[in-house]
């Protein structure tokens, strides 16, 4: 692998943020970018739904913000729109979800990590410190759902966590909404959009093939928080979450020859069986998501019987 002797600076970095109807989240993110010790070259906000221009404008004196409101939404579509706006000097490109909050010195530490690598990575993820750290489970490993190391993509398509790490990590995949990439990588590997209300596996699908050719890392001291809020008021969403998680998992496995559909089925059956056996210990939301997983499992067989692609099933979900 080629040794790339390049020094990156903050003004080389363009941050792309897709967002929809979350003005307070955008405000929190932009405030955290404003408070960094280094100033980035560009902050590209691509909004769908509610027009949040007034929120963004408040940060324009302090940040090099560009605001775009698009008529057609979807996280991948909005992110790809941001990519189309990049210039040659944006050698590093960050993808940030709108509910990320950078911790103090996160960008400075991220750039230091990039500049410390003899072999320049394809991408480096921030360390999401308020999510669960990797824990090995022997029982789950029997169902191809756990490994001893973080950042592993298993034959079943399941991946082990890359959050709340204690030291720098080389990984097999990267988070889609808290990661810095080399621009030449994201231009070479176009992110295919599959229209869906919830593209849960999109980050693994995108980063996994890149990780087989180039180094991917997590920078432990480049810390962020993920201020995620799931909608607990809409019961139907939890059935949808469970169903789509299974469908996307199968779609991912189907795309790569080194992954295994058999391992996917074994892993999914094991997970559903375990939850079903402990049904009385489940809260209402987890119960509904488990029912959704069962529905997704049978939707795969129904689609196969009818000769319908899983991509089409996902689009119509």
N, C-alpha and C positions, 0 to 999 in steps of 0.2 A: 504494500500500500504506500502511495506517495506521501512523503513528508512535506507538509505545506508550511513554510515559514512565513506566517502572516500575523501581523499584530492588529487586533481589532480595537476600535475606539467606540465610544458611546454614540457619536454622530454617524457611525456606520449602521446603526441599528434602527430598523423601522418596526413598529409594533402595530399589528393588525387586530382589531377587536370587533367581531360580529356581535350584534346585540338586538334584542327585541323586547320592547315594553318594560324595561327595567331601569328607569332613569336614576334611581337612588344607587343601584349597583354600579352604574357607570360613574356616577359622582364619586363613590368610594374608591373605585379603581383609579380614576384620574388623579384624585388627591394623593393616592399612594405613589403614583408615578411622579407627580410634582415634588413630593418629599424626598425623592432619591438624591444621592450625592452626585450623580452624573445625569446629564441631559441627553436624551436620545435624539436621533435625527428626525424621526417622523412618528406621529401617532395617528393611525388611520382608523376612524370609527365608521363602520358600515352598519347602518341601522335599518331595520324593517319594522313595520307596525307604527307605533307611536313615534312622532317626530320629537326628538330630544335635542334639537339644535340649541335651544336656550340653555340647557344644562351644559352642553359641550362648550358653548361660547364663553362661559364664565372662566374656562381654563385657558383660553387662547392667549392671553398675555404671557402666561408662564410656560406653556407647552406648544410645540409645533404641531398643532392638531389640524387634521383635515377631516371634515364631516361629510358623509354621503348617505342619503336616504334612498333606499332602493324599493322598487315596486313588487319585487318577488323575493320571498325570504327562503330561509334554510341555511343552517350554519355553514355547511360546506360551500354552498353557492355564494354566500356573503364573503366568506374567507377567500374564495377564488377571485371574487371581484376586487378585493383588496390586493391580491397578488398581481392582478393585471395593472395596477397603478405603480408598481415598484420601478425604481430607477437603478441604473448600474451601480451607483454609489451605495445602495442599500445592501451591503454584502451579507449582513445578518438580518434575519427576519423573525420577529417574535409573534406567535399566536397566543393571544390571551382571551380567555372567556370573560364575559362581563362581570362575573361574580368572583373574580380573583382579586385579592388585595396583596400588593407587594409589601413585604416587611422591609424595615430600614436596611440599606446597603445591598438589597437583593440584586439590583442591576450591576452595581460595581463588582460584587462577588461573582456574578455570572460572567462578566467580561474577563475578570481575572482567571476564571477557570478556563475559558476558551484560550486565553493567551498562554496558559501553562501547559497545554497539550502539544506534545511533539507531533503526533499525528492528529490533524484537525478532525474533530467529529463531524458527522452529518448533522446531528442535532443534540442539544443538551436541554434537559428538563429542569425546571425549578423543583425544589423540594416542598411539597405540600404538607405542612407540618400539623394541620388540624384534622387529618384523616388517619385511619388506622394503619399502623405499621404492619409489615409482613409477619405472619406467624405460620409456621409449618404445622400441618395437621396430618398425622399418619393415616387417620381414617379417611380423610378427603383425598389423600394421595392414592388410596386404593381405587378411587373412582376418577383418576386422572384430573383432579381438581386442586392439587397442592404440590408444591416442590419445596425443597429445603432452602432455596435461594430466592430473593426478590427479583423481579424483572424477567422472569422466565415465561416463555410462551409454550404451553404444553400441547401435546398431540391432540387433545380434545378441543383446542382453541381457547381454553381458559388461560388466563394470564395471572401471574402472582403480582402483588402490589408493588408500586414504586414510590409510595408516599411515606413521609415521616421517617426517612432513612437517617442513619447515624453517621454514615461516611459516604464518600463519593462512590457511585455505583455505575458499572457498565451494564447495560440492560439490553433486552431483546425487543423492547417496544417503548414508546413515549406517549405521554398524555397529549391529547389534541389541543388543550386550552391553557397550557402553562409551559411552553417550550420555545426555545430559540433554534432556528435552522440556518444553515448556509443557504443563501439565495439560489446558488447553482443547483443545490439538491432539490429544492421545491419546484424549480423550473424544469428539472429533468424528470421528476416523479410527480406528474399531474394527479391531483386528488379527484378521483371520479365521484360524482355525486349520485347517490341513490336517494330519490325523494322519499322522505320519511319524516314523521312528526318527532321521532326520537331515534337518532342514529348512534346507539349506544356503543357499537364496536368500531366506529369510524376511525378512531385514533389508532387502535391496534391494527386494523386493516391497512391503514396508510403506512405506519411506521415499521411494521414487521418485515416486509421485503427489503426496506432500506437497511434495517439492522443486520440483515444477513450479508450485506456488502460493505457497510461503513460502520464505524464506531458510533454508538449512541450512549449517552451518559445522563446521570442525575448529579447535579452539583448540590452537595448536602447543605452547604451554608448559604446558598441562594434561596432564601426561604420565602414562601408565600402562604397565604391562607385561602381556602376555597369556601366562600360564604354561600354555600349552596342551600337552596330552599326548594324542597319538593312539595307539590300541591297535595296536601293531605285532606283537602276538602272535597275533592272530586273522586268518589269511589271508583268510577269507571276507569280512571287513569291507572289505578294499580293493577287491574286485570290487564290493561294495555301494556304496562311496563313489563310484567312477567312474560307475556306472550312475545313481545318484540325482542326481549333479551334472548330468548331461545332462537327466534328466527334469525337474528343478526349473528348469533354464535354459529349457527349452521351455515349461513351465507359465507362467513369468514373461513370456516373449515373447507368449504367446497371450492374455494378459490386457490388453495395451495396444496400441491401434491404431497408435501412432507407432513401435512396434518392428516388426521384420521377421522373419518365420519363414524367409524365404529367406536373410537374413543369418545367422540362427542355424544353418541347415543348412550354409551355406558355412563358417562359422567352426568348427563342430564337425568337419566333414570335414577341414578344414585342420589342426586340432589333432591329430586322430587320425593323419592321414597323416604328419605331421612326426614324431610319436612312433614310429610304426611303422617309418619309414625309419631311425630311430636306435635300433632295438630292442636292439642289442647293447650300447649304452651305457646302457641303463636298468637301475636296480636292481630287485630283485624286487617291491618295493611299487609303484613307478611302473608297472612292466609290468602288474601285476594291476589297477591302477586304469584303465589304458588299455584292457584287455580289458573292464572294466566299462563304460567309456564306449561302446565298440562295442555292447555288449549294450543299453545304454540307447538308443542311436541306433535300433537295429532294433525295440526295444520301442515306440517312438513310431509307427513305420509299422504295426506289428502292431495297436496299439490303434486307430489310425485306420481300418484295414481292418475291424476288428470293431465299430466304432462305440462304443468305450469311451473315456471322458474320461481325460486325463492325470492329473487329480486322483485318479481312482479307481485308476489304475496306481500312483501314488505311495503311496496309502493301503495298498495291498496288497503293497508292496515289503518 
